[in-house]
Amino acid sequence: MTKLNFAILGCGRISYKHIEALINNEPDAMLVAVCDVVESKAIERKEQYESVMTNSNVKVYTDYLEMLKNEDIDVVAIATESGYHAKHAIDCMNAGAHVLIEKPMALSVKDADNMIAIAKETNKKICVSHQNRFNPPIQKLRKAIQEGRFGRIMSGTARILWTRDNNYYKQAPWRGTKELDGGTLMNQCIHNIDLLQWMMGSDVERVYAERSTFLRDIEMEDFGAILIRFKNGSIGIVEGSAVVYPKNLEETLSIFGETGTVVIGGLAVNEIKTWQFADEKEYDKEEDSTDIDNVYGKGHTPLYKDFIDAINHNTEPLINGQEGKKAMEIILMAYESSEKM
Ligand SMILES: NC(=O)c1ccc[n+]([C@@H]2O[C@H](COP(=O)([O-])OP(=O)(O)OC[C@H]3O[C@@H](n4cnc5c(N)ncnc54)[C@H](O)[C@@H]3O)[C@@H](O)[C@H]2O)c1
């Protein structure tokens, strides 16, 4: 394995998870630079990394184009506001770096397609941070699906019953805006929508959605409901809330097949609640539920490992550009549907 040089662009709320993932992927990855327009935020991430990796010397930048020019970077992890992902990813790929992009990969299909096209042109790779795909219960469910244990899958439900208060939106004014974020479907619910569509294993035929901004002082929705008809005939149901009283309740994915029922819940799809099949397998008895500290879970570390492996072996990561686009596209279809009503 070649040790890859990473940089982080955007050192806000989620960026500490990227530092953790880099530390956990030592010796295959090394942080060489951090960049934020607010210098103190970049310095905080440098210090987080260097407090563990004591021999390192991470450079701090406030201008990412300067960083790309001056440093020898293999991968840039992009954790800026969602509406900037496309521009930042394209600039990084054009400068010769692979990109690991926080979700959603972009806010329009046109931007996502453009990013995928630039990746092809520049021979660079895209990985999108839908880290919950790596949760052990989710991996176990995916295995059962791939083995055909559900028989015909009729339906699946993604419930995201969380709370984001007005303070959360005030902390970063881009949150809840159409231009840079989207509402709770695009920001919080996209992970579970990604899991639902991954498990259903089919393209989308049509989408019907209703949305409201019930309680928060934001431009986009704080509650959304989506019905998805997949091309294989199965039906997906999404219930996404950022206004559950008084705190985060659960994030649950349920899959209902002819010969199997699985419900994975907990705070962020980390606990197996129901696991029932007509047949039995040795791995059914394995304990796969995981403890997590918060809704971000523990998926960034295996996501980084998967991307590092893909770069070193010139293969595709689990969540490449095409995969990363799928949940985003369902949500954009939901936005369009709800605006028609
Ligand atoms: N995977 C997950 O579970 C998860 C969780 C939270 C957020 N996210 C995603 O991560 C992204 C960031 O979210 P956040 O909550 O950390 O946001 P944030 O506002 O806390 O951080 C964004 C940072 O990017 C910086 N920035 C913006 N433009 C820049 C530029 N040109 N150069 C350098 N720095 C720049 C800002 O100054 C800010 O510090 C969003 O796309 C969000 O959807 C993903």
The ligand as an SDF file (V2000), in Angstrom:
LIG
                    3D

 44 48  0  0  0  0  0  0  0  0999 V2000
  -21.7700   12.4490    6.9490 N   0  0  0  0  0  0  0  0  0  0  0  0
  -22.4250   13.0310    7.9400 C   0  0  0  0  0  0  0  0  0  0  0  0
  -22.9750   12.3640    8.8110 O   0  0  0  0  0  0  0  0  0  0  0  0
  -22.4690   14.5260    8.0080 C   0  0  0  0  0  0  0  0  0  0  0  0
  -22.7880   15.1460    9.2200 C   0  0  0  0  0  0  0  0  0  0  0  0
  -22.7970   16.5450    9.2730 C   0  0  0  0  0  0  0  0  0  0  0  0
  -22.5490   17.2870    8.1260 C   0  0  0  0  0  0  0  0  0  0  0  0
  -22.2920   16.6350    6.9530 N   0  0  0  0  0  0  0  0  0  0  0  0
  -22.0530   17.4060    5.7010 C   0  0  0  0  0  0  0  0  0  0  0  0
  -20.7770   18.0260    5.7990 O   0  0  0  0  0  0  0  0  0  0  0  0
  -20.7900   19.3100    5.1870 C   0  0  0  0  0  0  0  0  0  0  0  0
  -20.3660   20.3450    6.2240 C   0  0  0  0  0  0  0  0  0  0  0  0
  -21.2970   20.3600    7.2840 O   0  0  0  0  0  0  0  0  0  0  0  0
  -20.9360   21.0180    8.7030 P   0  0  0  0  0  0  0  0  0  0  0  0
  -22.1160   20.8390    9.5600 O   0  0  0  0  0  0  0  0  0  0  0  0
  -19.6020   20.5310    9.1500 O   0  0  0  0  0  0  0  0  0  0  0  0
  -20.8340   22.5620    8.2640 O   0  0  0  0  0  0  0  0  0  0  0  0
  -20.0720   23.7680    8.9650 P   0  0  0  0  0  0  0  0  0  0  0  0
  -20.7600   25.0130    8.5410 O   0  0  0  0  0  0  0  0  0  0  0  0
  -19.9050   23.4990   10.4150 O   0  0  0  0  0  0  0  0  0  0  0  0
  -18.6280   23.6740    8.2690 O   0  0  0  0  0  0  0  0  0  0  0  0
  -18.3630   24.0590    6.9310 C   0  0  0  0  0  0  0  0  0  0  0  0
  -16.9940   24.7400    6.9270 C   0  0  0  0  0  0  0  0  0  0  0  0
  -16.5670   24.9560    5.5840 O   0  0  0  0  0  0  0  0  0  0  0  0
  -15.8330   26.1900    5.5990 C   0  0  0  0  0  0  0  0  0  0  0  0
  -15.7150   26.7150    4.2270 N   0  0  0  0  0  0  0  0  0  0  0  0
  -16.7000   27.1430    3.4050 C   0  0  0  0  0  0  0  0  0  0  0  0
  -16.1990   27.5570    2.2220 N   0  0  0  0  0  0  0  0  0  0  0  0
  -14.8690   27.3850    2.3010 C   0  0  0  0  0  0  0  0  0  0  0  0
  -13.8060   27.6200    1.3850 C   0  0  0  0  0  0  0  0  0  0  0  0
  -13.9930   28.1290    0.1610 N   0  0  0  0  0  0  0  0  0  0  0  0
  -12.5590   27.3120    1.7920 N   0  0  0  0  0  0  0  0  0  0  0  0
  -12.3250   26.8140    3.0210 C   0  0  0  0  0  0  0  0  0  0  0  0
  -13.2930   26.5470    3.9180 N   0  0  0  0  0  0  0  0  0  0  0  0
  -14.5660   26.8360    3.5690 C   0  0  0  0  0  0  0  0  0  0  0  0
  -16.6510   27.0770    6.5200 C   0  0  0  0  0  0  0  0  0  0  0  0
  -15.9060   28.1820    6.9830 O   0  0  0  0  0  0  0  0  0  0  0  0
  -17.0200   26.1030    7.6220 C   0  0  0  0  0  0  0  0  0  0  0  0
  -16.0920   26.1030    8.6880 O   0  0  0  0  0  0  0  0  0  0  0  0
  -22.2090   19.5080    4.6630 C   0  0  0  0  0  0  0  0  0  0  0  0
  -22.2600   19.1510    3.3150 O   0  0  0  0  0  0  0  0  0  0  0  0
  -23.0380   18.5520    5.4840 C   0  0  0  0  0  0  0  0  0  0  0  0
  -24.1970   18.0960    4.8100 O   0  0  0  0  0  0  0  0  0  0  0  0
  -22.2290   15.2900    6.8760 C   0  0  0  0  0  0  0  0  0  0  0  0
  1  2  1  0
  2  3  2  0
  2  4  1  0
  4  5  1  0
  4 44  2  0
  5  6  2  0
  6  7  1  0
  7  8  2  0
  8  9  1  0
  8 44  1  0
  9 10  1  0
  9 42  1  0
 10 11  1  0
 11 12  1  0
 11 40  1  0
 12 13  1  0
 13 14  1  0
 14 15  2  0
 14 16  1  0
 14 17  1  0
 17 18  1  0
 18 19  2  0
 18 20  1  0
 18 21  1  0
 21 22  1  0
 22 23  1  0
 23 24  1  0
 23 38  1  0
 24 25  1  0
 25 26  1  0
 25 36  1  0
 26 27  1  0
 26 35  1  0
 27 28  2  0
 28 29  1  0
 29 30  1  0
 29 35  2  0
 30 31  1  0
 30 32  2  0
 32 33  1  0
 33 34  2  0
 34 35  1  0
 36 37  1  0
 36 38  1  0
 38 39  1  0
 40 41  1  0
 40 42  1  0
 42 43  1  0
M  CHG  2   8   1  16  -1
M  END
$$$$
